[in-house]
Amino acid sequence: TMADYLESASMMSGTFESLSGLGEDGSSVGSDSEINGLTIKRTDKYGFLGGNQYSEGGDKDVRVEVARQREMKWLDMFCHWDKWVKHRFMKVKLRCRKGIPSSLRAKAWQLLSNSQELLEANPGKFDELERAPGEAKWLDIIEKDLHRQFPFHEMFAARGGHGQQDLYRILKAYTVYRPDEGYCQAQAPVAAVLLMHMPAEQAFWCLVQICEKYLPGYYSAGLEAIQLDGEIFFSLLRRTCPMAYRHLKKFKIDPILYMTEWFMCIFSRTLPWSCVLRVWDMFFCEGVKIVFRVGLVLLRQMLGAVDKLRELQGMYETMERLRNISPDSIREDVLVQEVITLPVTEALIERECSIQVRKWRESRGELMHQPGRRLHGTRAIFEHKRRAASISSGGSLSFLGSSGDKHKGSRKEMEVNGTKDLQKQSKTTKMGWLCMVLNIG
């Protein structure tokens, strides 16, 4: 059964305790250099010392002049950001799909998510959240989770080091900022990826945007949003890769068993690191549809051909394959190309969402989570901001009936009702259920 499988298998890809990057004797990967008798571990270009996300340096590097040219284009966009988003968004999207220059990635992510504006509008807020005492039960769990995040990355390798301290600061601040949501274990790797790119305060506001605009409800009690997206995902799989769909259906493999970590951690614990960064570049620009597409592409790659299915004769073998995606089997350029060309649009996801919400209500009753709060990337966030400004300045209310707000009830009502409902729910359910699925008990 599903429960037996979850108990017996501790094989989530990139398992926190995995030592796949260490030699037989526990020594670190590669030839370490010695300086004054101290062994200095070699990191790859992303800061990894080992583990299954360590890059062997086989990546093709962009020629220097091409890299400089790309940086200049991005710097030009930064100078006139709102104009680019408003009038030339297709070009912004194209450039995100090509990959944001690593030197400018932090700034780009903050502009794409509009978190920079949030930070500027809330001076001193992060410090204030940090100084607040916080709720002991969340702080305990956060403390226990710190050493599990990217233990092979130089930033988080040392227990109690700067990386872990900053991670604690961000996650604690979020529980004070949103006491009704508290802390969810899948937030830790997301916050850690942000910290690899930017200081704690900037990373905090970026995390806020991911939790509230891009993936609202993903990290809330009850985890309804991720379950709903699992149903949407499975239905989209039926369209995009019937063979994979039939195989998973045959062995009764629920989407929750493999896609929870993919979606909630935005593939940060699943893919080779160069792919993680490309996926995040597109995700910040285009929103959750990128997460759906990456998941669909992975399933098509793993289960989309007769010869591949021949080796996977049961539930156990299939789950093994899905939870241990071999980094060698994924090529960055191929993955990105397939994600770009997969015809899964926002409209299709929204249409499927309303179908699944209806089915959910028929079989399980009312949803606490409000799917209408999700914004599909930079453009949607920009539009939402403009409409909010127009309302507060007494502008037209006509947009309330527009396509962006198909779901009933004003945002404020949704949030108030959602918050009340979430407070009623037991927070222990959230932790227990997630521990089981993420194998991080």
Secondary structure, DSSP 8 states (H G I E B T S, - for coil): -HHHHHHH----TT-TT--TTS-TTS--SS--EEETTEEE----TTSB-SSTT---S-S----HHHHHHHHHHHHHHHHTHHHHHHH-HHHHHHHHHH---GGGHHHHHHHHTTHHHHHHHSTTHHHHHHHS---HHHHHHHHHHGGGS-TTBTTTSSTTSHHHHHHHHHHHHHHHH-TTT---TTHHHHHHHHHTTS-HHHHHHHHHHIIIIISTTTTSTT-HHHHHHHHHHHHHHHHH-HHHHHHHHHTT--THHHHHHHHHTTTTTTS-HHHHHHHHHHHHHHTTHHHHHHHHHHHHHHHSSHHHHHT--SHHHHHHHHHS--GGG--HHHHHHHHHHS---HHHHHHHHHHHHHHHHHHH---SS-GGG---SHHHHHHHHHHHHHHHTT---GGGGSGGG-SSS-HHHHHHHHHHHHHHS-HHHHHHHHHHHHT--
